Amino acid sequence: MTKTITPVSFFFGANSRKEYTSLFSSAYDNKADGMHYILKGGPGTGKSTLMKKLAVELEKKGYFVERGYCSADPNSLDIVIAPEINFSILDGTAPHTFDATYPGVTECIINLGEAWDKKYLNEYKTAIMNLADENKRLHKKASEYILVTSKLQLEAMKLCDKITDREKVRNYAERLCKREIPTRKGAERGNLNRRFLSAVTPDGVVLQYDTIVALSEKIITIEDDFSVCTPAIMDYIAEYALENGYDIYACYCPIFPTAKIEHIIIPELKLCFFTENSSHKSLLGDEKVVHATRFLNKEALKGIKERLKFNKKTQQEMLSEAVKKISVAKGIHDRLEDYYIRATDFSVIEEITENLMKEIF
């Protein structure tokens, strides 16, 4: 991937229609030369702080760094990646429980629990267990609201699909690719990097706009509130770019984490294809945005307009309820962190961090 001095951030996990979805398994190649560190430890034991220090050191040495933030707390890191040297360090604790496939070979587990006062934690075990269970329950409830949101969105997509000119959509995608992505005959297939550019968080739907600015000089925006055509267009763009040997970031919709690409970034071309909807607005003015309604039968659209409006309003209400649950869960998590902070000997964490820095650098 291309070097940049501007921080590049994604999400590698998100609350979705299927509860929590993690992209950790596709974050790095554990069979190639490189090293990957998996941090184990409870909340508040310094995992995010350790990763932030490493990210800064890697950037000082000139490496391109990706930061993956936590959807449950957008100020906390889940993962740091330096793809040029196939290096990563990540939080392997719940909800994104992750373990080494080749421990001691290309993956190393670091146990921050060594710094705990276990007697103290045991003294407050009932309170800790209750908070942990309540946090999990609230996130599950948030996913239930997101599931309803997804069903409403699917209904809108089906309604619009009946009045969409699919040939027109495909022709547009084909012309767009030929115009914006230079062909390279005989090129080795590019790498697909799966990411979330946005996530449902305690602060609402957060999108990492700085990443677009860091990796792109040109942005092509399609406004598509009902997902009428962008899923098909993005799928076409992704395949076209990969076939021509370009590495891409395919940024999936957190609500449909395995099925719907919302945004594509091609760093080599400094190019971004962006989906604008009610959750995330374009960085461009309206005059530079392609509107998905151009692919719809205008007369038929009038007949379903009221239903689509109702669906959209209800989706926003369900999403708002999900955000409220995640926000309350964040408060519960903060209380849980307090117990672990008081139980942690941070001089031990500092020693682990220093030894890790020496090993890496």
C-alpha positions as CSV (number, residue, x, y, z in Angstrom):
1,M,0.0,0.0,0.0
2,T,1.1,3.6,-0.6
3,K,3.0,5.5,2.1
4,T,1.3,8.5,3.6
5,I,2.0,11.0,6.5
6,T,-1.7,11.3,7.2
7,P,-3.1,8.8,9.7
8,V,-5.1,6.0,8.0
9,S,-7.8,4.5,10.1
10,F,-10.5,1.9,9.7
11,F,-12.7,-0.3,11.9
12,F,-12.0,-4.1,11.9
13,G,-15.1,-5.0,13.9
14,A,-18.6,-3.7,14.0
15,N,-22.0,-4.4,15.5
16,S,-24.0,-5.8,12.6
17,R,-27.3,-7.7,11.9
18,K,-25.4,-10.8,13.0
19,E,-24.3,-9.4,16.4
20,Y,-20.5,-8.6,16.4
21,T,-18.6,-9.1,13.2
22,S,-14.8,-9.1,13.1
23,L,-12.4,-8.8,10.2
24,F,-9.3,-9.9,12.1
25,S,-9.0,-13.2,10.3
26,S,-8.3,-11.3,7.0
27,A,-6.1,-8.6,8.6
28,Y,-2.8,-10.3,7.9
29,D,-1.1,-13.3,6.3
30,N,0.2,-15.6,9.0
31,K,1.9,-17.9,6.5
32,A,4.2,-15.3,5.1
33,D,7.3,-13.8,6.7
34,G,6.4,-11.4,9.4
35,M,5.3,-11.2,13.0
36,H,1.9,-10.7,14.6
37,Y,1.3,-10.1,18.3
38,I,-2.0,-11.0,20.0
39,L,-2.7,-9.1,23.2
40,K,-4.7,-10.9,25.9
41,G,-6.1,-9.0,29.0
42,G,-9.2,-7.4,30.4
43,P,-10.5,-3.9,29.8
44,G,-8.3,-1.1,31.0
45,T,-5.0,-3.0,31.1
46,G,-3.2,-0.9,28.6
47,K,-3.8,-2.8,25.3
48,S,-4.8,0.3,23.3
49,T,-2.1,2.5,24.9
50,L,0.6,-0.1,23.9
51,M,-0.7,-0.3,20.3
52,K,-0.8,3.6,20.0
53,K,2.9,3.7,21.1
54,L,3.9,1.1,18.6
55,A,2.0,2.8,15.8
56,V,3.9,6.0,16.4
57,E,7.3,4.2,16.5
58,L,6.5,2.4,13.2
59,E,5.6,5.7,11.5
60,K,8.8,7.3,12.8
61,K,10.7,4.6,11.0
62,G,8.9,5.5,7.8
63,Y,6.4,2.6,7.6
64,F,2.8,2.9,6.4
65,V,0.5,2.2,9.3
66,E,-3.1,1.4,9.5
67,R,-5.0,1.9,12.8
68,G,-8.1,-0.1,13.5
69,Y,-10.4,1.6,16.0
70,C,-13.0,0.0,18.3
71,S,-16.6,0.4,17.3
72,A,-17.6,0.2,21.0
73,D,-15.2,3.0,21.8
74,P,-13.9,5.0,18.8
75,N,-11.0,6.4,20.9
76,S,-9.6,3.0,21.6
77,L,-7.5,0.9,19.2
78,D,-8.3,-2.7,18.3
79,I,-5.4,-3.3,15.9
80,V,-2.3,-1.7,14.3
81,I,-1.0,-3.0,11.0
82,A,2.2,-2.3,9.0
83,P,1.5,-4.2,5.8
84,E,4.9,-3.4,4.2
85,I,6.6,-5.7,6.8
86,N,3.6,-8.0,7.4
87,F,3.4,-6.8,11.0
88,S,0.4,-6.4,13.2
89,I,-0.6,-6.1,16.9
90,L,-4.2,-6.6,17.9
91,D,-6.6,-7.0,20.8
92,G,-7.4,-10.7,21.0
93,T,-10.0,-10.5,23.8
94,A,-13.8,-10.6,23.6
95,P,-15.8,-9.6,21.6
96,H,-13.2,-10.0,18.9
97,T,-11.8,-13.2,20.5
98,F,-8.8,-14.1,18.4
99,D,-6.0,-16.7,18.8
100,A,-2.8,-17.7,17.1
101,T,-2.8,-20.4,14.4
102,Y,1.0,-20.7,14.4
103,P,2.0,-19.6,17.9
104,G,5.6,-18.8,18.3
105,V,6.2,-19.0,14.6
106,T,4.5,-16.0,13.0
107,E,2.2,-15.2,15.9
108,C,2.9,-14.5,19.5
109,I,0.5,-14.2,22.4
110,I,1.2,-11.5,25.0
111,N,-0.6,-12.0,28.3
112,L,-1.2,-8.6,30.0
113,G,-3.0,-10.5,32.8
114,E,0.4,-11.1,34.4
115,A,0.0,-7.6,35.8
116,W,-3.2,-8.3,37.7
117,D,-3.8,-8.5,41.4
118,K,-6.0,-11.6,41.1
119,K,-6.9,-11.4,44.8
120,Y,-8.4,-7.9,44.3
121,L,-10.4,-9.1,41.2
122,N,-11.7,-12.1,43.0
123,E,-12.9,-9.8,45.9
124,Y,-15.1,-8.0,43.4
125,K,-15.9,-10.9,41.1
126,T,-19.7,-10.6,41.5
127,A,-19.7,-6.9,40.5
128,I,-17.3,-7.6,37.6
129,M,-19.4,-10.5,36.3
130,N,-22.6,-8.6,36.5
131,L,-21.1,-5.6,34.6
132,A,-19.6,-7.9,31.9
133,D,-22.9,-9.7,31.4
134,E,-24.9,-6.4,31.2
135,N,-22.4,-5.1,28.7
136,K,-22.9,-8.2,26.5
137,R,-26.7,-8.0,26.9
138,L,-26.7,-4.4,25.7
139,H,-24.6,-5.1,22.7
140,K,-26.9,-8.0,21.8
141,K,-29.9,-5.7,22.1
142,A,-28.2,-3.2,19.8
143,S,-27.7,-5.9,17.2
144,E,-31.4,-6.7,17.4
145,Y,-32.2,-3.1,16.4
146,I,-29.6,-3.3,13.6
147,L,-31.2,-6.5,12.4
148,V,-34.6,-4.7,12.1
149,T,-32.8,-1.9,10.3
150,S,-31.3,-4.4,7.8
151,K,-34.7,-6.0,7.1
152,L,-36.2,-2.6,6.4
153,Q,-33.3,-1.8,4.1
154,L,-33.7,-5.1,2.3
155,E,-37.4,-4.4,1.8
156,A,-36.6,-1.0,0.2
157,M,-33.9,-2.7,-2.0
158,K,-36.5,-5.2,-3.3
159,L,-39.0,-2.5,-4.0
160,C,-36.5,-0.5,-5.9
161,D,-35.0,-3.5,-7.7
162,K,-38.4,-4.0,-9.6
163,I,-38.1,-0.5,-11.1
164,T,-34.4,-0.4,-11.7
165,D,-32.9,-0.6,-15.2
166,R,-30.1,-3.2,-14.4
167,E,-28.6,-3.0,-17.9
168,K,-28.2,0.7,-17.5
169,V,-26.5,0.2,-14.1
170,R,-24.1,-2.3,-15.6
171,N,-23.3,-0.1,-18.6
172,Y,-22.6,2.8,-16.2
173,A,-20.3,0.7,-14.1
174,E,-18.4,-0.5,-17.2
175,R,-18.0,3.0,-18.5
176,L,-16.9,4.3,-15.1
177,C,-14.2,1.6,-14.8
178,K,-12.8,2.1,-18.3
179,R,-12.6,5.8,-17.7
180,E,-11.1,5.8,-14.2
181,I,-9.1,2.5,-13.9
182,P,-6.3,2.0,-16.5
183,T,-6.2,-1.6,-17.8
184,R,-3.1,-3.7,-17.4
185,K,-3.0,-6.8,-19.5
186,G,-1.4,-9.8,-17.9
187,A,-1.2,-8.2,-14.5
188,E,-1.1,-10.4,-11.5
189,R,-4.4,-10.2,-9.6
190,G,-4.5,-7.5,-6.9
191,N,-5.1,-8.0,-3.2
192,L,-8.5,-7.5,-1.7
193,N,-8.3,-5.8,1.8
194,R,-11.6,-6.0,3.6
195,R,-12.3,-3.2,6.0
196,F,-15.1,-1.1,7.6
197,L,-14.8,2.6,6.9
198,S,-17.8,3.2,9.2
199,A,-19.3,1.7,12.2
200,V,-22.3,2.1,14.5
201,T,-20.7,3.5,17.7
202,P,-21.8,5.2,21.0
203,D,-21.4,8.5,19.1
204,G,-23.7,7.4,16.2
205,V,-22.5,6.2,12.8
206,V,-18.9,7.3,12.6
207,L,-17.0,7.3,9.2
208,Q,-13.3,7.7,8.9
209,Y,-13.2,10.6,6.5
210,D,-9.5,11.3,7.1
211,T,-8.7,8.0,5.5
212,I,-10.4,9.0,2.3
213,V,-8.4,12.3,2.3
214,A,-5.1,10.4,3.1
215,L,-5.4,7.8,0.3
216,S,-7.4,9.6,-2.4
217,E,-7.1,12.7,-4.6
218,K,-10.2,11.9,-6.6
219,I,-13.5,10.9,-5.1
220,I,-16.5,9.6,-7.2
221,T,-19.7,9.7,-5.2
222,I,-22.9,7.9,-5.8
223,E,-25.9,9.0,-3.7
224,D,-28.0,6.0,-3.0
225,D,-30.2,6.1,0.1
226,F,-32.0,2.9,-0.8
227,S,-29.0,0.8,-2.0
228,V,-30.6,0.6,-5.4
229,C,-27.5,0.3,-7.5
230,T,-24.3,0.9,-5.6
231,P,-23.9,-2.7,-4.4
232,A,-23.8,-3.9,-8.0
233,I,-21.6,-1.0,-9.1
234,M,-19.1,-1.5,-6.2
235,D,-18.9,-5.3,-6.9
236,Y,-18.2,-4.6,-10.6
237,I,-15.5,-2.0,-9.7
238,A,-13.8,-4.3,-7.2
239,E,-13.6,-7.2,-9.6
240,Y,-12.4,-4.9,-12.5
241,A,-9.7,-3.3,-10.3
242,L,-8.4,-6.6,-8.9
243,E,-8.3,-8.2,-12.4
244,N,-6.1,-5.3,-13.5
245,G,-3.7,-5.9,-10.7
246,Y,-4.6,-3.1,-8.3
247,D,-4.7,-3.6,-4.5
248,I,-7.9,-2.3,-3.1
249,Y,-9.6,-1.5,0.2
250,A,-13.2,-2.8,-0.1
251,C,-15.1,-1.1,2.8
252,Y,-18.2,-3.1,3.7
253,C,-21.4,-1.8,5.2
254,P,-21.3,-2.7,8.9
255,I,-25.0,-3.6,8.8
256,F,-24.3,-6.1,5.9
257,P,-20.7,-7.0,6.8
258,T,-20.1,-9.8,4.3
259,A,-22.5,-8.9,1.5
260,K,-22.4,-5.2,0.7
261,I,-19.4,-3.1,-0.3
262,E,-20.1,0.6,0.3
263,H,-16.8,2.2,-0.6
264,I,-13.7,1.3,-2.5
265,I,-10.3,2.9,-2.3
266,I,-7.5,2.2,-4.8
267,P,-4.4,3.8,-3.2
268,E,-2.2,3.3,-6.3
269,L,-4.6,5.5,-8.3
270,K,-5.4,7.8,-5.3
271,L,-9.0,7.1,-6.2
272,C,-12.1,6.5,-4.0
273,F,-15.6,5.3,-5.0
274,F,-17.9,6.5,-2.2
275,T,-21.5,5.7,-1.4
276,E,-23.5,8.6,0.0
277,N,-26.6,8.0,2.1
278,S,-28.4,9.3,5.2
279,S,-25.7,7.9,7.4
280,H,-22.7,9.4,5.8
281,K,-22.5,12.4,3.5
282,S,-20.1,12.9,0.7
283,L,-17.0,15.2,0.9
284,L,-18.1,16.7,-2.4
285,G,-20.8,19.2,-3.3
286,D,-24.1,18.0,-4.8
287,E,-23.0,19.0,-8.3
288,K,-20.3,16.3,-8.3
289,V,-22.6,13.5,-7.1
290,V,-24.2,10.8,-9.3
291,H,-27.8,10.2,-8.1
292,A,-29.0,6.6,-8.1
293,T,-32.5,7.7,-9.1
294,R,-31.2,8.1,-12.7
295,F,-31.4,4.3,-13.0
296,L,-35.0,4.1,-11.8
297,N,-38.3,4.3,-13.6
298,K,-39.4,7.8,-12.5
299,E,-43.2,7.1,-12.8
300,A,-43.0,3.8,-11.0
301,L,-40.9,5.5,-8.3
302,K,-43.8,7.8,-7.5
303,G,-45.9,4.8,-6.6
304,I,-43.5,3.5,-3.9
305,K,-42.2,6.9,-2.7
306,E,-44.3,7.0,0.5
307,R,-43.4,3.5,1.5
308,L,-39.7,4.3,0.9
309,K,-39.9,7.4,3.1
310,F,-41.6,5.4,5.9
311,N,-38.9,2.7,5.6
312,K,-36.1,5.3,5.8
313,K,-37.6,7.1,8.8
314,T,-38.1,3.8,10.7
315,Q,-34.5,2.7,9.8
316,Q,-33.2,5.9,11.3
317,E,-35.2,5.3,14.5
318,M,-34.0,1.7,14.8
319,L,-30.4,2.8,14.3
320,S,-30.9,5.5,16.9
321,E,-32.0,2.9,19.4
322,A,-29.0,0.8,18.6
323,V,-26.7,3.8,19.2
324,K,-28.4,4.4,22.6
325,K,-27.8,0.8,23.7
326,I,-24.1,0.9,22.6
327,S,-23.7,4.2,24.4
328,V,-25.1,2.7,27.7
329,A,-22.8,-0.3,27.2
330,K,-19.9,2.0,26.9
331,G,-20.7,3.5,30.3
332,I,-20.9,-0.1,31.7
333,H,-17.6,-0.9,30.1
334,D,-16.0,2.2,31.7
335,R,-17.1,1.0,35.1
336,L,-15.7,-2.5,34.3
337,E,-12.4,-0.8,33.3
338,D,-12.2,0.9,36.7
339,Y,-11.9,-2.5,38.5
340,Y,-9.2,-3.7,36.2
341,I,-7.3,-0.5,36.3
342,R,-7.2,-0.7,40.1
343,A,-6.1,-4.3,39.9
344,T,-3.3,-3.7,37.4
345,D,0.4,-3.1,38.2
346,F,1.2,-0.8,35.3
347,S,5.0,-1.0,36.0
348,V,4.6,-4.6,34.7
349,I,2.8,-3.4,31.7
350,E,5.6,-0.8,31.0
351,E,8.2,-3.6,31.3
352,I,6.2,-5.8,28.8
353,T,5.9,-2.8,26.5
354,E,9.7,-2.0,26.7
355,N,10.6,-5.7,26.0
356,L,8.2,-5.8,23.1
357,M,9.7,-2.6,21.6
358,K,13.2,-4.1,21.8
359,E,12.0,-7.3,20.2
360,I,10.3,-5.6,17.3
361,F,12.8,-2.8,16.6
